[in-house]
Amino acid sequence: VKTGEYMTVYENHELKAASRGEVKHRDKINRPGDSLNVTSVRTSQNSNYETGHYTYFKPLEEEEFDVSRTIIRYQSKAHDEDTFVFIPVSDEEIRDLQFVNTCVNKLSNVAKILKSGNRNYFNDNRWILLDVEKTLAQMIFFTTKTQDTNPITCEGFPNQSRQKLMRELHVPVYVCDILYYMFANKFSKLNQVGEDRAILKTCQLGYRLLKHIIKGYAANEMYVSQWIELFLRQAME
């Protein structure tokens, strides 16, 4: 509002009436009970507000409100025609979600570094590969029930609910990003990967985790198959 201009303050429900031009200005209200008063103020040269004339509007009728009301009914039992259903989850499922979400944050941060191609930063912070190794190993044991303590050679029974959680939180995406950008952005060479123990173990654990994620679970197999070209290319090189 510029200096010297009038500014009228409306309530939220008055804006529609104001836009229709039903707001009128008068010096006084003859029947205050029949209208709703809102003070109009004017800015002065010293930016102090001074009381000006009054503004009132004709109240809206009920049918004039452009509101669509929908009844939401709550039932204790779910039915096929329900729009959505609230399903309670156990404390174990909540802990699983928190664990995977924490691991995803670590993997995504490393994937971003590799995508950026900043080799100087990577070489100065090689400890991040040790953190990735630990994270990948934990996720392998999280996904598979096994007595083996070696994440690279262990075999066991997969936990399908945790496998599903891995897919839903896009763990394969970040693992494949690490496997791809590690060599695409020349942080290492495939034919020389054996010379760098940290990178070699990171790649081994990444592939082992992908194996445990898809083991015996067709939905995850279809999901991970979109990177089959990457797997074949690295296997041949």
C-alpha positions as CSV (number, residue, x, y, z in Angstrom):
1,V,0.0,0.0,0.0
2,K,1.5,3.3,-1.0
3,T,1.5,6.4,1.2
4,G,-1.8,8.2,1.1
5,E,-3.9,5.3,-0.3
6,Y,-6.7,3.5,1.5
7,M,-6.3,-0.1,2.6
8,T,-9.4,-2.1,3.7
9,V,-8.9,-5.1,6.0
10,Y,-11.3,-8.0,5.3
11,E,-11.9,-11.2,7.0
12,N,-11.2,-14.4,5.0
13,H,-14.8,-15.2,4.5
14,E,-15.4,-11.7,3.1
15,L,-13.0,-12.0,0.2
16,K,-15.6,-13.6,-2.1
17,A,-18.1,-10.8,-1.4
18,A,-15.4,-8.2,-2.0
19,S,-14.4,-9.8,-5.4
20,R,-18.1,-9.6,-6.5
21,G,-18.2,-5.9,-5.7
22,E,-20.7,-6.2,-2.9
23,V,-18.5,-4.4,-0.5
24,K,-19.8,-0.8,0.1
25,H,-18.4,2.2,1.9
26,R,-20.4,4.4,4.1
27,D,-19.6,7.1,6.7
28,K,-21.7,5.3,9.3
29,I,-23.8,2.2,9.8
30,N,-27.5,2.8,10.3
31,R,-28.3,-0.8,11.3
32,P,-25.1,-2.4,12.8
33,G,-27.0,-5.6,13.6
34,D,-27.7,-6.2,9.9
35,S,-24.1,-6.0,8.7
36,L,-20.5,-6.8,9.6
37,N,-18.2,-3.9,10.3
38,V,-14.5,-4.0,9.2
39,T,-12.3,-1.0,9.8
40,S,-10.6,0.6,6.8
41,V,-7.3,2.3,7.6
42,R,-5.3,4.9,5.7
43,T,-1.5,5.2,5.6
44,S,-0.1,8.6,6.5
45,Q,3.2,10.2,5.7
46,N,4.9,9.0,8.9
47,S,3.6,5.4,8.2
48,N,1.2,5.5,11.2
49,Y,-2.2,4.2,10.6
50,E,-5.2,6.4,11.1
51,T,-8.8,5.3,11.5
52,G,-10.7,6.0,8.3
53,H,-14.3,5.3,7.2
54,Y,-16.1,2.0,7.8
55,T,-16.6,-0.9,5.4
56,Y,-19.4,-3.4,5.5
57,F,-20.7,-6.1,3.2
58,K,-23.9,-8.0,2.6
59,P,-23.7,-11.4,4.3
60,L,-23.6,-14.4,2.0
61,E,-26.5,-16.8,1.8
62,E,-25.8,-20.5,2.6
63,E,-26.3,-21.5,-1.0
64,E,-23.7,-18.9,-2.2
65,F,-20.8,-20.7,-0.5
66,D,-18.8,-22.6,-3.1
67,V,-18.0,-25.5,-0.8
68,S,-18.1,-29.2,-1.7
69,R,-18.8,-31.4,1.3
70,T,-18.0,-35.1,1.4
71,I,-18.9,-37.4,4.2
72,I,-16.1,-39.6,5.5
73,R,-17.3,-42.6,7.4
74,Y,-15.0,-44.6,9.7
75,Q,-15.5,-48.3,10.1
76,S,-13.7,-50.8,12.2
77,K,-13.6,-53.4,9.4
78,A,-12.1,-52.9,5.9
79,H,-14.1,-53.5,2.8
80,D,-13.2,-53.9,-0.9
81,E,-14.9,-50.6,-1.9
82,D,-13.0,-48.5,0.7
83,T,-10.9,-45.7,-0.7
84,F,-8.1,-46.2,1.8
85,V,-7.4,-48.3,4.9
86,F,-5.4,-47.6,8.0
87,I,-3.3,-50.6,8.9
88,P,-1.5,-50.7,12.2
89,V,2.1,-51.8,12.2
90,S,4.2,-53.5,14.8
91,D,7.2,-51.9,16.6
92,E,9.5,-54.3,14.8
93,E,8.3,-53.0,11.4
94,I,8.9,-49.4,12.6
95,R,12.5,-50.3,13.7
96,D,13.1,-52.0,10.4
97,L,12.0,-48.9,8.5
98,Q,14.2,-46.6,10.6
99,F,17.2,-48.9,10.1
100,V,16.8,-49.1,6.3
101,N,16.1,-45.3,6.0
102,T,19.4,-44.6,7.9
103,C,21.3,-46.9,5.5
104,V,19.7,-45.3,2.5
105,N,20.9,-41.9,3.6
106,K,24.5,-43.1,3.8
107,L,24.3,-44.8,0.4
108,S,22.7,-41.8,-1.3
109,N,25.4,-39.5,0.1
110,V,28.2,-41.6,-1.4
111,A,26.3,-42.0,-4.7
112,K,26.0,-38.2,-4.9
113,I,29.8,-37.8,-4.4
114,L,30.5,-40.4,-7.2
115,K,28.0,-38.7,-9.5
116,S,29.7,-35.3,-9.0
117,G,33.0,-36.8,-10.3
118,N,34.9,-34.9,-7.6
119,R,37.9,-37.2,-7.3
120,N,39.9,-34.9,-5.1
121,Y,37.2,-34.9,-2.5
122,F,36.9,-38.7,-2.8
123,N,40.6,-39.3,-2.4
124,D,40.8,-37.0,0.6
125,N,37.9,-38.8,2.3
126,R,38.5,-42.5,1.6
127,W,37.0,-43.3,5.0
128,I,33.6,-43.1,3.4
129,L,34.2,-46.4,1.6
130,L,34.8,-48.1,5.0
131,D,31.4,-46.7,6.1
132,V,29.8,-48.0,3.0
133,E,31.3,-51.5,3.5
134,K,29.9,-51.6,7.0
135,T,26.5,-50.4,5.9
136,L,26.3,-52.9,3.0
137,A,27.3,-55.8,5.3
138,Q,24.7,-54.8,7.9
139,M,22.0,-54.7,5.2
140,I,23.0,-58.2,4.0
141,F,22.5,-59.7,7.4
142,F,19.4,-57.6,7.8
143,T,17.9,-59.1,4.7
144,T,19.0,-62.8,5.2
145,K,18.8,-65.0,8.2
146,T,22.1,-66.8,8.4
147,Q,24.6,-68.1,10.9
148,D,27.5,-67.2,8.8
149,T,29.4,-64.1,9.8
150,N,31.1,-63.4,6.4
151,P,28.8,-61.0,4.4
152,I,30.5,-61.9,1.1
153,T,30.0,-65.7,1.4
154,C,27.0,-66.0,3.6
155,E,23.8,-67.8,2.5
156,G,20.5,-68.2,4.3
157,F,16.8,-67.7,4.3
158,P,15.6,-64.3,3.0
159,N,13.2,-62.2,4.9
160,Q,10.6,-61.2,2.3
161,S,9.1,-58.3,4.3
162,R,12.5,-56.8,4.6
163,Q,13.3,-57.5,0.9
164,K,10.1,-55.6,0.0
165,L,11.2,-52.7,2.3
166,M,14.5,-52.6,0.4
167,R,12.8,-52.1,-2.9
168,E,10.3,-49.6,-1.6
169,L,13.1,-47.4,-0.2
170,H,15.0,-47.7,-3.5
171,V,18.1,-49.4,-2.0
172,P,19.0,-51.1,-5.4
173,V,19.0,-47.7,-7.1
174,Y,21.7,-46.3,-4.8
175,V,23.7,-49.5,-4.9
176,C,23.7,-49.5,-8.7
177,D,24.6,-45.8,-8.8
178,I,27.7,-46.6,-6.7
179,L,28.6,-49.6,-8.9
180,Y,28.2,-47.5,-12.1
181,Y,29.6,-44.1,-11.2
182,M,32.6,-45.6,-9.4
183,F,34.0,-46.5,-12.9
184,A,32.0,-44.2,-15.2
185,N,33.6,-41.2,-13.5
186,K,37.0,-42.8,-13.4
187,F,37.4,-43.2,-9.6
188,S,38.8,-46.6,-10.5
189,K,39.2,-48.9,-13.5
190,L,37.4,-52.2,-13.8
191,N,40.6,-54.0,-15.0
192,Q,42.5,-52.6,-12.0
193,V,39.8,-52.8,-9.3
194,G,41.7,-55.7,-7.6
195,E,44.5,-53.2,-6.8
196,D,42.3,-51.2,-4.5
197,R,41.0,-53.3,-1.6
198,A,38.4,-50.7,-0.4
199,I,36.7,-50.3,-3.9
200,L,36.9,-54.1,-4.6
201,K,35.1,-54.9,-1.3
202,T,32.5,-52.2,-1.8
203,C,31.6,-53.6,-5.2
204,Q,31.6,-57.2,-3.9
205,L,29.3,-56.3,-1.0
206,G,27.1,-54.2,-3.4
207,Y,26.5,-57.2,-5.7
208,R,26.0,-59.6,-2.7
209,L,23.3,-57.3,-1.3
210,L,21.5,-57.2,-4.6
211,K,21.6,-61.0,-4.7
212,H,20.0,-61.2,-1.3
213,I,17.4,-58.6,-2.1
214,I,16.1,-60.5,-5.1
215,K,16.6,-64.1,-3.7
216,G,13.3,-65.9,-4.0
217,Y,11.3,-62.7,-4.6
218,A,10.0,-62.3,-8.1
219,A,8.8,-58.7,-7.7
220,N,12.4,-57.6,-6.7
221,E,13.9,-59.7,-9.5
222,M,11.8,-57.7,-12.0
223,Y,12.7,-54.5,-10.3
224,V,16.5,-55.1,-10.3
225,S,16.5,-56.5,-13.9
226,Q,16.4,-52.9,-15.3
227,W,20.2,-52.8,-14.5
228,I,21.0,-56.1,-16.2
229,E,23.0,-54.3,-18.9
230,L,25.2,-52.8,-16.3
231,F,25.8,-56.2,-14.6
232,L,26.7,-57.9,-17.9
233,R,29.0,-55.1,-19.0
234,Q,31.0,-55.1,-15.8
235,A,31.1,-58.9,-15.7
236,M,32.6,-59.1,-19.2
237,E,35.2,-56.3,-18.5
